[in-house]
Amino acid sequence: MTGIVLDSILMLMLVVAIGYGVRLERKLVALRVGQLAFAGAVTELNTAAGRAEAALASLRASGQETDLLHDRIIKARAVKQELEALIARGPARTAASEPVAAETAPPSHPVREGETDEKSRRMASLVERIGGIAAEVKPRPEAVKQFAPVFQALAANQAAQQSLNRARRSLDDDLFAA
C-alpha cells in the first residue's frame, strides 16, 4: 500500500513537473521572439545612425561650402563697388549725344495683334538705340584684363552655388529616404 501511495505521489509530481516544463518552454519561445525583434530593431537603429552620420557629414561640408560662398559674395560685392566707381568715373552718356530714331520708321519687330503704333515705334526706337550702343562699345584689352577677376569670381560663385544645391538635394534625399 505504501508503494502505491508513493507511486501516486511520484506520478503527481511528474505531472506537475511536465506542466511546469511546458509553461517554461512557452516563456522561452516568447523570450526568443522578443530577442529576435530586439536584434532587428538594433540593426535598424544602427542603419539609421549611419545615415544620420552621413547626413551630418554632408551638412558640415555644405556649411563649409556656404562659408566659402559667403566669402565669395563679399568679394563680389567689393568688386561690384569697384565697378560702380569705375563706371561713375567713365564718360557719361547723355540723351542728347545719342541719335534719336525717326518717329516714322517702320517697326523692326513683328507687330502683335492689339499692339498700338506708338508702342511699335517706341520698340523700334529702343532696338535701334541698343544696336547703336552695341556697335559703339568695343572691349578694350586693359578693360578685359581689369574685369577678368570679376568674371572668375562670378564663375566660381556659380560653381559653388551648384555644388551647394547638389549637397542640399543629397541631404534632403538622405534625410527623407527612411
PASEBA-1860 file (N, C-alpha, C; in nm, 3 decimals):
! residues 178
1> MTGIVLDS> 0.080/-0.116/0.000/0.000/0.000/0.000/0.087/0.126/0.000 ~ 0.186/0.126/0.079/0.274/0.241/0.080/0.342/0.257/-0.054 ~ 0.362/0.150/-0.122/0.423/0.157/-0.255/0.331/0.226/-0.354 ~ 0.201/0.199/-0.343/0.105/0.262/-0.435/0.094/0.410/-0.403 ~ 0.092/0.444/-0.277/0.084/0.585/-0.236/0.210/0.657/-0.284 ~ 0.323/0.598/-0.264/0.447/0.662/-0.308/0.449/0.675/-0.461 ~ 0.402/0.572/-0.530/0.397/0.579/-0.676/0.302/0.689/-0.723 ~ 0.187/0.699/-0.657/0.092/0.803/-0.697/0.146/0.942/-0.667
9> ILMLMLVV> 0.217/0.959/-0.556/0.279/1.089/-0.525/0.385/1.120/-0.628 ~ 0.461/1.020/-0.664/0.565/1.039/-0.765/0.504/1.074/-0.901 ~ 0.395/1.009/-0.940/0.326/1.041/-1.066/0.270/1.183/-1.062 ~ 0.213/1.219/-0.950/0.159/1.355/-0.936/0.270/1.458/-0.950 ~ 0.384/1.433/-0.892/0.497/1.526/-0.902/0.550/1.531/-1.046 ~ 0.548/1.416/-1.114/0.591/1.414/-1.254/0.495/1.495/-1.342 ~ 0.367/1.485/-1.319/0.267/1.561/-1.396/0.287/1.712/-1.371 ~ 0.309/1.750/-1.245/0.333/1.891/-1.213/0.463/1.938/-1.279
17> AIGYGVRL> 0.567/1.857/-1.282/0.694/1.894/-1.345/0.677/1.908/-1.496 ~ 0.600/1.819/-1.558/0.575/1.829/-1.703/0.497/1.957/-1.733 ~ 0.395/1.988/-1.654/0.317/2.112/-1.673/0.406/2.235/-1.658 ~ 0.492/2.232/-1.557/0.584/2.344/-1.536/0.683/2.355/-1.653 ~ 0.730/2.242/-1.706/0.822/2.241/-1.821/0.756/2.300/-1.946 ~ 0.629/2.265/-1.970/0.556/2.320/-2.086/0.540/2.471/-2.069 ~ 0.502/2.511/-1.951/0.487/2.656/-1.926/0.620/2.731/-1.945 ~ 0.728/2.673/-1.896/0.861/2.732/-1.910/0.902/2.739/-2.058
25> ERKLVALR> 0.869/2.634/-2.136/0.902/2.633/-2.279/0.830/2.747/-2.352 ~ 0.704/2.771/-2.319/0.629/2.881/-2.381/0.695/3.016/-2.351 ~ 0.737/3.034/-2.229/0.804/3.159/-2.191/0.936/3.175/-2.264 ~ 1.010/3.066/-2.281/1.137/3.071/-2.353/1.115/3.104/-2.501 ~ 1.011/3.051/-2.563/0.980/3.082/-2.703/0.947/3.231/-2.716 ~ 0.866/3.283/-2.625/0.832/3.426/-2.629/0.957/3.512/-2.610 ~ 1.046/3.468/-2.523/1.170/3.542/-2.499/1.258/3.542/-2.624 ~ 1.267/3.428/-2.695/1.345/3.421/-2.819/1.287/3.513/-2.926
33> VGQLAFAG> 1.154/3.513/-2.939/1.089/3.601/-3.038/1.118/3.747/-3.003 ~ 1.108/3.782/-2.878/1.139/3.919/-2.835/1.285/3.954/-2.860 ~ 1.374/3.858/-2.839/1.516/3.882/-2.862/1.543/3.906/-3.011 ~ 1.479/3.830/-3.099/1.494/3.850/-3.244/1.440/3.986/-3.286 ~ 1.326/4.026/-3.230/1.269/4.158/-3.262/1.362/4.268/-3.213 ~ 1.421/4.249/-3.095/1.514/4.348/-3.042/1.638/4.357/-3.130 ~ 1.689/4.243/-3.177/1.807/4.244/-3.265/1.773/4.317/-3.396 ~ 1.654/4.296/-3.451/1.612/4.368/-3.572/1.603/4.518/-3.548
41> AVTELNTA> 1.551/4.557/-3.433/1.542/4.699/-3.401/1.679/4.761/-3.385 ~ 1.772/4.687/-3.324/1.909/4.737/-3.309/1.975/4.754/-3.446 ~ 1.951/4.660/-3.538/2.007/4.669/-3.673/1.952/4.791/-3.746 ~ 1.820/4.812/-3.737/1.758/4.929/-3.799/1.812/5.059/-3.738 ~ 1.828/5.060/-3.607/1.882/5.179/-3.540/2.026/5.205/-3.584 ~ 2.104/5.100/-3.602/2.242/5.115/-3.648/2.244/5.172/-3.790 ~ 2.156/5.124/-3.877/2.147/5.175/-4.013/2.107/5.321/-4.013 ~ 2.008/5.356/-3.932/1.963/5.496/-3.923/2.074/5.585/-3.869
49> AGRAEAAL> 2.151/5.534/-3.773/2.262/5.613/-3.719/2.368/5.636/-3.826 ~ 2.395/5.535/-3.908/2.490/5.551/-4.018/2.444/5.656/-4.118 ~ 2.314/5.653/-4.152/2.260/5.755/-4.243/2.266/5.893/-4.181 ~ 2.240/5.901/-4.052/2.247/6.031/-3.984/2.390/6.084/-3.983 ~ 2.488/5.995/-3.963/2.627/6.039/-3.967/2.664/6.091/-4.105 ~ 2.619/6.019/-4.209/2.647/6.063/-4.346/2.580/6.198/-4.373 ~ 2.457/6.214/-4.325/2.386/6.340/-4.345/2.456/6.454/-4.271 ~ 2.505/6.427/-4.152/2.578/6.529/-4.076/2.708/6.567/-4.146
57> ASLRASGQ> 2.777/6.468/-4.202/2.899/6.498/-4.276/2.867/6.584/-4.398 ~ 2.761/6.549/-4.465/2.718/6.629/-4.581/2.678/6.770/-4.537 ~ 2.612/6.779/-4.424/2.572/6.910/-4.372/2.694/6.993/-4.334 ~ 2.794/6.930/-4.275/2.917/7.002/-4.242/2.986/7.052/-4.369 ~ 2.990/6.966/-4.471/3.051/7.006/-4.598/2.972/7.121/-4.659 ~ 2.840/7.113/-4.650/2.757/7.223/-4.701/2.782/7.351/-4.624 ~ 2.803/7.339/-4.494/2.833/7.456/-4.413/2.966/7.519/-4.455 ~ 3.064/7.435/-4.483/3.193/7.487/-4.528/3.178/7.553/-4.665
65> ETDLLHDR> 3.098/7.490/-4.753/3.075/7.549/-4.884/2.999/7.681/-4.870 ~ 2.909/7.686/-4.774/2.834/7.809/-4.750/2.928/7.920/-4.704 ~ 3.022/7.886/-4.616/3.120/7.985/-4.572/3.203/8.034/-4.689 ~ 3.245/7.940/-4.774/3.322/7.977/-4.893/3.240/8.065/-4.985 ~ 3.114/8.028/-5.002/3.024/8.108/-5.087/3.003/8.246/-5.027 ~ 2.991/8.255/-4.896/2.974/8.384/-4.829/3.096/8.473/-4.854 ~ 3.215/8.413/-4.841/3.337/8.490/-4.867/3.341/8.540/-5.011 ~ 3.300/8.454/-5.103/3.298/8.494/-5.245/3.196/8.604/-5.270
73> IIKARAVK> 3.084/8.597/-5.202/2.982/8.702/-5.218/3.037/8.835/-5.168 ~ 3.107/8.831/-5.055/3.166/8.955/-5.001/3.267/9.011/-5.100 ~ 3.352/8.923/-5.156/3.449/8.969/-5.255/3.379/9.022/-5.380 ~ 3.272/8.956/-5.422/3.198/9.002/-5.540/3.135/9.138/-5.515 ~ 3.087/9.160/-5.394/3.030/9.292/-5.362/3.136/9.400/-5.367 ~ 3.257/9.367/-5.319/3.366/9.465/-5.325/3.402/9.495/-5.470 ~ 3.407/9.391/-5.552/3.436/9.412/-5.694/3.325/9.492/-5.760 ~ 3.202/9.466/-5.719/3.088/9.542/-5.774/3.102/9.690/-5.740
81> QELEALIA> 3.141/9.719/-5.617/3.160/9.859/-5.579/3.272/9.922/-5.661 ~ 3.378/9.846/-5.685/3.486/9.898/-5.769/3.437/9.925/-5.911 ~ 3.356/9.833/-5.962/3.300/9.852/-6.096/3.210/9.975/-6.102 ~ 3.128/9.992/-6.000/3.040/10.109/-5.997/3.123/10.237/-5.993 ~ 3.232/10.235/-5.917/3.318/10.354/-5.912/3.383/10.379/-6.047 ~ 3.426/10.272/-6.114/3.485/10.288/-6.248/3.382/10.339/-6.348 ~ 3.261/10.289/-6.339/3.155/10.335/-6.429/3.123/10.481/-6.403 ~ 3.122/10.519/-6.276/3.093/10.658/-6.240/3.202/10.751/-6.293
89> RGPARTAA> 3.326/10.704/-6.294/3.436/10.787/-6.345/3.442/10.789/-6.497 ~ 3.377/10.693/-6.562/3.381/10.683/-6.709/3.305/10.798/-6.774 ~ 3.319/10.811/-6.907/3.249/10.918/-6.977/3.098/10.898/-6.968 ~ 3.029/11.005/-6.935/2.884/10.997/-6.920/2.817/11.007/-7.056 ~ 2.718/10.923/-7.076/2.639/10.929/-7.200/2.514/11.009/-7.170 ~ 2.481/11.097/-7.259/2.360/11.177/-7.241/2.265/11.145/-7.352 ~ 2.141/11.177/-7.331/2.039/11.152/-7.432/2.062/11.240/-7.554 ~ 2.122/11.358/-7.536/2.145/11.448/-7.648/2.255/11.395/-7.740
97> SEPVAAET> 2.350/11.318/-7.688/2.458/11.268/-7.771/2.418/11.145/-7.851 ~ 2.304/11.080/-7.816/2.259/10.963/-7.889/2.169/11.005/-8.003 ~ 2.181/10.942/-8.118/2.090/10.974/-8.228/1.951/10.924/-8.196 ~ 1.853/11.003/-8.226/1.714/10.968/-8.200/1.657/10.908/-8.327 ~ 1.591/10.796/-8.313/1.532/10.729/-8.430/1.414/10.811/-8.480 ~ 1.393/10.806/-8.607/1.281/10.878/-8.668/1.151/10.817/-8.619 ~ 1.056/10.902/-8.591/0.928/10.857/-8.540/0.849/10.780/-8.646 ~ 0.879/10.804/-8.772/0.801/10.739/-8.878/0.867/10.611/-8.926
105> APPSHPVR> 0.974/10.568/-8.862/1.042/10.446/-8.905/0.952/10.326/-8.882 ~ 0.953/10.234/-8.974/0.869/10.116/-8.956/0.924/10.030/-8.843 ~ 0.841/9.959/-8.774/0.888/9.876/-8.663/0.978/9.764/-8.713 ~ 1.089/9.740/-8.640/1.183/9.636/-8.681/1.149/9.502/-8.617 ~ 1.040/9.496/-8.546/0.995/9.370/-8.490/0.851/9.347/-8.533 ~ 0.805/9.225/-8.536/0.669/9.200/-8.582/0.566/9.263/-8.488 ~ 0.466/9.324/-8.545/0.361/9.388/-8.466/0.261/9.280/-8.427 ~ 0.237/9.273/-8.297/0.142/9.174/-8.247/0.002/9.233/-8.251
113> EGETDEKS> -0.094/9.143/-8.250/-0.232/9.187/-8.254/-0.265/9.265/-8.127 ~ -0.327/9.378/-8.139/-0.364/9.461/-8.025/-0.253/9.557/-7.985 ~ -0.139/9.556/-8.052/-0.029/9.644/-8.019/-0.049/9.776/-8.095 ~ -0.032/9.886/-8.027/-0.054/10.016/-8.091/0.066/10.058/-8.173 ~ 0.042/10.155/-8.264/0.152/10.207/-8.345/0.254/10.279/-8.258 ~ 0.209/10.347/-8.155/0.301/10.419/-8.067/0.395/10.321/-7.997 ~ 0.341/10.212/-7.949/0.424/10.111/-7.883/0.523/10.051/-7.983 ~ 0.479/10.028/-8.105/0.567/9.974/-8.209/0.681/10.070/-8.238
121> RRMASLVE> 0.651/10.198/-8.246/0.755/10.297/-8.273/0.855/10.304/-8.157 ~ 0.806/10.297/-8.035/0.896/10.301/-7.920/0.986/10.178/-7.916 ~ 0.930/10.062/-7.948/1.010/9.940/-7.951/1.116/9.949/-8.061 ~ 1.078/10.001/-8.178/1.173/10.014/-8.288/1.285/10.110/-8.249 ~ 1.247/10.219/-8.183/1.347/10.317/-8.140/1.443/10.253/-8.038 ~ 1.387/10.176/-7.947/1.469/10.109/-7.846/1.565/10.010/-7.911 ~ 1.516/9.933/-8.007/1.601/9.836/-8.075/1.715/9.906/-8.148 ~ 1.686/10.018/-8.213/1.790/10.092/-8.285/1.893/10.150/-8.189
129> RIGGIAAE> 1.848/10.201/-8.075/1.942/10.256/-7.977/2.031/10.147/-7.919 ~ 1.972/10.034/-7.890/2.052/9.923/-7.837/2.153/9.878/-7.942 ~ 2.111/9.869/-8.065/2.203/9.831/-8.172/2.314/9.932/-8.188 ~ 2.283/10.062/-8.178/2.385/10.166/-8.188/2.483/10.161/-8.072 ~ 2.433/10.137/-7.953/2.520/10.130/-7.835/2.611/10.007/-7.846 ~ 2.554/9.896/-7.889/2.633/9.773/-7.901/2.743/9.790/-8.005 ~ 2.714/9.866/-8.114/2.816/9.886/-8.217/2.926/9.979/-8.166 ~ 2.891/10.075/-8.081/2.989/10.170/-8.029/3.078/10.110/-7.922
137> VKPRPEAV> 3.027/10.015/-7.847/3.101/9.958/-7.735/3.192/9.848/-7.787 ~ 3.321/9.869/-7.774/3.419/9.768/-7.811/3.508/9.745/-7.689 ~ 3.526/9.620/-7.651/3.607/9.595/-7.531/3.753/9.631/-7.555 ~ 3.806/9.702/-7.457/3.948/9.737/-7.461/4.026/9.625/-7.392 ~ 4.148/9.597/-7.439/4.225/9.488/-7.376/4.252/9.513/-7.228 ~ 4.278/9.638/-7.189/4.304/9.664/-7.048/4.178/9.646/-6.964 ~ 4.061/9.673/-7.025/3.936/9.651/-6.952/3.910/9.502/-6.935 ~ 3.942/9.425/-7.037/3.924/9.281/-7.027/4.012/9.225/-6.916
145> KQFAPVFQ> 4.136/9.271/-6.908/4.226/9.226/-6.802/4.177/9.272/-6.665 ~ 4.120/9.393/-6.663/4.075/9.451/-6.537/3.954/9.375/-6.482 ~ 3.867/9.330/-6.572/3.744/9.265/-6.528/3.756/9.112/-6.526 ~ 3.871/9.058/-6.558/3.890/8.913/-6.555/3.863/8.856/-6.415 ~ 3.911/8.921/-6.307/3.879/8.865/-6.173/3.729/8.865/-6.144 ~ 3.658/8.961/-6.200/3.513/8.965/-6.178/3.449/8.843/-6.243 ~ 3.490/8.816/-6.367/3.434/8.701/-6.437/3.471/8.570/-6.368 ~ 3.593/8.564/-6.316/3.634/8.445/-6.243/3.553/8.429/-6.115
153> ALAANQAA> 3.531/8.541/-6.046/3.451/8.535/-5.923/3.308/8.493/-5.953 ~ 3.253/8.543/-6.062/3.116/8.504/-6.099/3.110/8.355/-6.134 ~ 3.209/8.306/-6.207/3.212/8.164/-6.241/3.228/8.078/-6.116 ~ 3.316/8.120/-6.025/3.336/8.045/-5.901/3.209/8.048/-5.815 ~ 3.143/8.163/-5.814/3.019/8.176/-5.739/2.914/8.080/-5.794 ~ 2.904/8.073/-5.926/2.807/7.984/-5.988/2.841/7.838/-5.956 ~ 2.968/7.802/-5.964/3.009/7.665/-5.933/2.979/7.631/-5.787 ~ 3.007/7.724/-5.698/2.980/7.700/-5.555/2.830/7.686/-5.530
161> QQSLNRAR> 2.751/7.767/-5.599/2.606/7.759/-5.583/2.554/7.624/-5.631 ~ 2.606/7.576/-5.745/2.563/7.446/-5.796/2.604/7.334/-5.701 ~ 2.724/7.343/-5.647/2.771/7.242/-5.553/2.686/7.243/-5.426 ~ 2.651/7.360/-5.379/2.567/7.373/-5.260/2.429/7.315/-5.286 ~ 2.375/7.341/-5.404/2.243/7.286/-5.438/2.248/7.134/-5.445 ~ 2.357/7.079/-5.504/2.370/6.933/-5.509/2.378/6.876/-5.367 ~ 2.454/6.941/-5.280/2.467/6.893/-5.143/2.333/6.898/-5.070 ~ 2.258/7.004/-5.093/2.126/7.014/-5.029/2.032/6.906/-5.079
169> RSLDDDLF> 2.035/6.881/-5.213/1.949/6.776/-5.267/1.986/6.640/-5.210 ~ 2.115/6.609/-5.200/2.156/6.479/-5.147/2.122/6.470/-4.999 ~ 2.135/6.580/-4.927/2.098/6.581/-4.785/1.949/6.556/-4.768 ~ 1.868/6.624/-4.850/1.724/6.601/-4.845/1.691/6.456/-4.880 ~ 1.758/6.403/-4.982/1.733/6.263/-5.019/1.769/6.169/-4.905 ~ 1.883/6.195/-4.839/1.925/6.110/-4.729/1.830/6.120/-4.610 ~ 1.787/6.241/-4.580/1.701/6.260/-4.463/1.562/6.201/-4.484 ~ 1.512/6.210/-4.607/1.375/6.165/-4.632/1.370/6.027/-4.696
177> AA> 1.484/5.959/-4.704/1.487/5.825/-4.763/1.421/5.723/-4.672 ~ 1.427/5.746/-4.544/1.373/5.649/-4.449/1.223/5.646/-4.449
END
